Amino acid sequence: MEIKVSKAQISVWEWKDKAYEEIKHLPILEQMRIIQERTKQTIAQINVNKAKNKASLPNTR
């Protein structure tokens, strides 16, 4: 049986490989700084969405 890999999964693997190739030559602390800088906006949006979802849930206590 052949395993099918979705196009979305392949896209993620390619994105991760490209990101790694861009920073692999840097010291670990610089890698961490760059990753944090690049993901800051995404993390902020996730936190906003979590807060909205939490506020919209009925209070069951």
C-alpha angles and dihedrals in degrees: 000000000000118000114228117215115203121237088239091057092048089050091053092049091050091048092050092047092050091048091050093048090053095056108023093101093055127091114266095252091053090048090053092048092051093047091049092049093049094048099041095096093046092050091049091052092049090052092049090050092048091051091050092049092047091050092050095052117097115251106249098180 
